[in-house]
Amino acid sequence: MSIDSIRRALKGFSDDPDWLSIKQKDGTTYRFHRDDSWKAFGLYWLTVTPLDAYQEERPPTPPLLKALAGAVDRAERIRVMDAMFPQWRRNPPSCAFHIPRLIEEGVLEPNLWAAAVMAEDDDDAW
């Protein structure tokens, strides 16, 4: 494979609207396909919710969520969220992390709502 063919392939990623990128604090760029967004948000949320409810260990955080947290700044995180979920401000995607902290501060703080519901149910027990 020649350097020119590699450059053409990389340019194809830039021109394809289904491929998105996140500029990282370390100067690198994380690239991903738009279809990966529902897996990182919704599927991971569905996976960890029952684990959180029973205080079990979560599987590793999806790379896309780590990359979003590692974005160069808040504006970059907002740009990416707008591209992945155009209605995210009014109708946020299901997420295993607190979206406001993720976007504002780049912090992956677990959203432990299921554990809180289970604890509340235990308090209501006879």
C-alpha positions in Angstrom: 0.0 0.0 0.0 1.5 3.3 -1.0 1.5 6.6 1.0 -0.9 8.1 -1.6 -3.4 5.3 -1.2 -3.3 5.7 2.6 -3.8 9.5 2.2 -6.8 8.9 -0.1 -8.3 6.4 2.4 -7.8 8.9 5.3 -9.4 11.7 3.2 -12.3 9.4 2.6 -12.9 9.3 6.3 -12.9 13.1 6.5 -15.4 13.4 3.6 -17.8 10.7 4.8 -20.5 12.2 7.1 -21.0 8.9 8.9 -17.4 9.1 10.3 -16.9 11.6 13.1 -13.8 12.7 15.0 -13.0 14.0 18.4 -9.9 16.1 18.9 -8.1 14.9 22.0 -6.2 16.8 24.8 -3.1 14.9 23.9 -3.1 16.2 20.3 -4.4 13.0 18.7 -7.8 12.5 17.0 -10.2 9.8 17.8 -12.3 8.7 14.8 -15.5 6.6 14.9 -18.5 5.6 12.9 -21.8 7.3 13.8 -23.3 3.8 14.4 -20.9 3.4 17.4 -22.6 6.2 19.3 -25.7 4.1 20.2 -23.5 1.2 21.3 -21.4 3.4 23.6 -24.4 5.2 25.1 -27.5 3.0 25.0 -26.1 -0.5 24.8 -23.5 0.2 27.6 -26.2 1.8 29.7 -28.4 -1.3 29.3 -25.4 -3.5 30.2 -24.4 -1.6 33.4 -27.9 -0.8 34.8 -28.5 -4.2 36.3 -24.9 -4.4 37.5 -25.2 -1.0 39.2 -28.5 -2.1 40.8 -26.8 -5.0 42.5 -23.5 -3.1 43.1 -21.5 -5.4 40.8 -18.5 -4.3 38.8 -19.0 -2.6 35.5 -17.3 -3.7 32.3 -14.7 -1.4 30.8 -15.9 2.0 29.6 -16.4 2.1 25.8 -13.6 3.9 24.0 -16.0 6.4 22.5 -17.1 7.6 25.9 -13.4 7.8 27.1 -12.6 9.8 23.9 -15.5 12.2 24.5 -14.3 12.8 28.1 -10.8 13.3 26.7 -11.8 15.9 24.2 -9.8 19.0 23.9 -12.5 21.2 25.5 -16.2 21.7 26.2 -16.8 23.1 22.8 -15.5 20.0 21.1 -17.7 17.8 23.3 -20.7 19.8 22.4 -19.8 19.7 18.7 -19.6 15.9 18.8 -22.8 15.5 20.8 -24.6 17.7 18.3 -23.4 15.5 15.5 -24.3 12.2 17.2 -27.5 13.2 18.9 -29.0 16.4 17.4 -31.8 16.5 20.0 -29.6 15.6 23.0 -30.3 18.9 24.9 -34.1 18.2 24.9 -34.0 14.4 24.7 -30.7 13.2 26.1 -29.6 9.6 25.2 -29.5 7.0 27.8 -26.0 7.1 29.3 -24.3 5.2 32.1 -22.5 8.5 33.1 -23.9 11.9 34.1 -24.1 13.7 30.8 -23.8 17.3 32.3 -20.5 16.4 34.0 -19.3 14.6 30.9 -20.0 17.6 28.6 -19.1 20.5 31.0 -16.0 19.0 32.6 -15.0 15.9 30.7 -15.6 13.7 33.7 -17.0 10.2 33.6 -19.0 10.1 36.7 -21.2 7.0 36.9 -24.9 7.5 36.9 -26.0 5.2 39.6 -29.7 5.7 39.5 -30.4 2.0 39.5 -28.4 1.5 42.7 -30.3 4.4 44.3 -33.7 2.9 43.4 -32.6 -0.5 44.9 -31.5 1.2 48.1 -34.8 3.1 48.3 -36.7 -0.2 47.9 -34.6 -1.7 50.7 -35.5 1.3 53.0 -39.2 0.7 52.3 -39.0 -3.0 53.3 -40.8 -4.1 56.5 
